[in-house]
Amino acid sequence: MALPAIAPYPLPTADELPANRVAWTVDPARAVLLVHDLQRHFLDAFPAGEQPVTGMLDNAARLAKECRRRGVPVVYSAQRGGQTPEERGLQLDFWGPGVADDPHALALPEAVAPEPGDTVLTKWKYSAFVRTELEGLLRDAGRDQLVIVGVYAHIGVLMSACDAWMRDIQAFVVADAVADFSRDDHDLALRWAAGRCAVVTTTDALFKEV
């Protein structure tokens, strides 16, 4: 099954966000930024040069730059190209073979590409914690907050936020720095996260904290 073609839609604004059940705030001494799955394989499903991908990439890039400036570790998740059926597991049934083993599919846009000092984790499942070193990286650094940007909001972003909660790591989903198959899917992810496992915020609001 191929990824769907995604129609343009506007990113949510601050006054459209769901109410959060908790009042966590980001502390730069406790936080890690997760840039989730921004490979061309996933981004090519969006209409080029239009919302939501343009705003999402711009906000993700702004946050990554600010986090580096503040000493917040920046971690990337990226799937490996050319996975075997054994490596894909059940994802093969749902999504097909995954990322092709070619430079374009594997690449990230220059604006959000990793920089020296960043960490890139090979990601295998919806959650960025499964079969990766993400939890150990946070624990070793004495950090217990995870700020998440990237795609897709109702799949890997949401599952990573929920997995963080199950590990007693506070998650923050940046509503205008994630994107999804549709605005309905995007909003569903934000509502579920705000009510069950994370704080939903915006890029501008987060800049006031980090």
CORDA-V172308 format. One record per pair of residues at least 4 apart in sequence whose ideal C-beta (glycine too) atoms are under 6 Angstrom apart, sorted by the first residue. I is the first residue (numbers start at 1). J is the second residue. D is the distance in whole Angstrom. If there is no record, write none. Layout:
I | J | D
I | J | D
This chain:
1 | 95 | 6
1 | 96 | 5
3 | 45 | 4
4 | 181 | 6
6 | 45 | 5
6 | 46 | 5
6 | 181 | 6
8 | 47 | 5
8 | 50 | 4
8 | 51 | 6
9 | 52 | 6
9 | 183 | 4
10 | 51 | 5
11 | 51 | 6
11 | 52 | 5
11 | 55 | 5
11 | 176 | 5
12 | 16 | 4
12 | 175 | 5
14 | 202 | 5
17 | 175 | 6
17 | 200 | 5
18 | 190 | 6
18 | 191 | 5
18 | 194 | 4
20 | 194 | 5
20 | 199 | 5
21 | 195 | 6
24 | 170 | 5
24 | 199 | 5
25 | 209 | 5
26 | 31 | 5
26 | 172 | 6
26 | 209 | 4
26 | 210 | 5
28 | 70 | 5
28 | 72 | 5
28 | 210 | 5
30 | 143 | 5
30 | 144 | 6
30 | 145 | 5
31 | 72 | 5
31 | 145 | 4
31 | 147 | 6
32 | 73 | 5
32 | 75 | 6
32 | 138 | 6
32 | 143 | 5
32 | 146 | 6
33 | 67 | 4
33 | 72 | 6
33 | 74 | 5
33 | 147 | 5
34 | 75 | 5
34 | 146 | 6
34 | 148 | 5
35 | 76 | 5
35 | 149 | 6
35 | 150 | 6
36 | 77 | 5
36 | 148 | 6
36 | 150 | 3
36 | 156 | 6
36 | 157 | 6
37 | 42 | 5
37 | 77 | 6
37 | 150 | 5
37 | 151 | 6
37 | 156 | 6
38 | 108 | 5
38 | 112 | 5
38 | 150 | 5
39 | 78 | 6
39 | 106 | 6
39 | 108 | 6
40 | 44 | 6
40 | 104 | 5
40 | 105 | 6
40 | 107 | 5
41 | 99 | 4
41 | 105 | 4
42 | 151 | 5
46 | 53 | 4
51 | 55 | 5
52 | 56 | 5
52 | 179 | 4
53 | 179 | 6
56 | 177 | 6
56 | 179 | 4
57 | 111 | 6
57 | 112 | 6
59 | 176 | 5
59 | 177 | 4
59 | 203 | 4
60 | 112 | 5
60 | 149 | 4
60 | 177 | 5
61 | 111 | 4
61 | 112 | 5
63 | 149 | 6
63 | 177 | 6
63 | 203 | 6
64 | 74 | 5
66 | 210 | 6
67 | 72 | 4
67 | 74 | 5
68 | 74 | 6
70 | 210 | 5
74 | 118 | 5
75 | 119 | 5
76 | 114 | 5
76 | 120 | 5
77 | 121 | 5
77 | 123 | 4
77 | 128 | 4
78 | 120 | 6
79 | 98 | 6
79 | 99 | 5
79 | 123 | 5
80 | 122 | 5
81 | 99 | 5
81 | 100 | 6
81 | 101 | 4
81 | 106 | 5
82 | 101 | 3
83 | 87 | 4
83 | 88 | 5
83 | 98 | 5
85 | 92 | 6
88 | 92 | 4
88 | 98 | 6
91 | 95 | 5
99 | 105 | 5
100 | 105 | 4
103 | 107 | 6
108 | 112 | 6
108 | 113 | 5
114 | 118 | 4
114 | 120 | 5
121 | 132 | 5
121 | 134 | 6
123 | 128 | 6
124 | 131 | 5
125 | 130 | 4
126 | 155 | 6
126 | 156 | 5
126 | 159 | 4
127 | 159 | 4
127 | 160 | 5
127 | 163 | 4
128 | 134 | 5
128 | 160 | 4
129 | 134 | 5
129 | 135 | 6
129 | 163 | 5
133 | 137 | 5
135 | 167 | 6
136 | 140 | 6
138 | 143 | 5
144 | 169 | 5
145 | 170 | 5
146 | 164 | 5
146 | 169 | 5
146 | 171 | 5
147 | 172 | 5
148 | 157 | 5
148 | 160 | 6
148 | 161 | 6
148 | 173 | 5
149 | 174 | 5
149 | 177 | 4
149 | 178 | 6
151 | 179 | 5
152 | 180 | 5
153 | 157 | 5
153 | 178 | 4
153 | 180 | 4
153 | 186 | 5
153 | 189 | 4
154 | 158 | 5
154 | 180 | 6
154 | 185 | 4
154 | 188 | 6
154 | 189 | 4
156 | 160 | 6
157 | 178 | 5
158 | 189 | 5
158 | 193 | 6
161 | 171 | 4
161 | 173 | 6
161 | 193 | 5
161 | 197 | 5
161 | 198 | 4
162 | 197 | 5
164 | 169 | 4
164 | 171 | 4
165 | 171 | 6
165 | 197 | 4
171 | 198 | 4
172 | 199 | 5
172 | 201 | 6
173 | 193 | 5
173 | 198 | 5
173 | 200 | 5
174 | 201 | 6
174 | 203 | 6
175 | 190 | 6
175 | 200 | 5
175 | 202 | 6
176 | 202 | 5
176 | 203 | 6
177 | 203 | 5
180 | 185 | 4
180 | 186 | 4
181 | 185 | 5
190 | 200 | 5
192 | 196 | 6
193 | 197 | 6
193 | 198 | 4
193 | 200 | 6
194 | 200 | 4
201 | 205 | 5
201 | 206 | 5
206 | 210 | 6
